[in-house]
Amino acid sequence: MDDRAGRARRITVQRRGPLLVEGPVEVELEDGTTVFSDRFRVALCTCRRSRRFPWCDTSHRRKG
């Protein structure tokens, strides 16, 4: 575990965009699988248009 274990993570909410989460993060998906990112900040998709879900790939910017 990293040295920040036990501390609160900062999550930034954007009106028309992803949730920005200070990393590293572990995300449990609906089917029970777990994905991990060790990046210092990750963007979590909230529109479900991303081809890389749960990670945001900016698909929310495209109309449709």
PyMOL commands that set and color helices and strands:
alter all, ss='L'
color gray80, all
select helices_A, chain A and resi 59-61
alter helices_A, ss='H'
color red, helices_A
select strands_A, chain A and resi 11-13+19-22+25-28+34-37+41-44
alter strands_A, ss='S'
color yellow, strands_A
deselect
rebuild
show_as cartoon
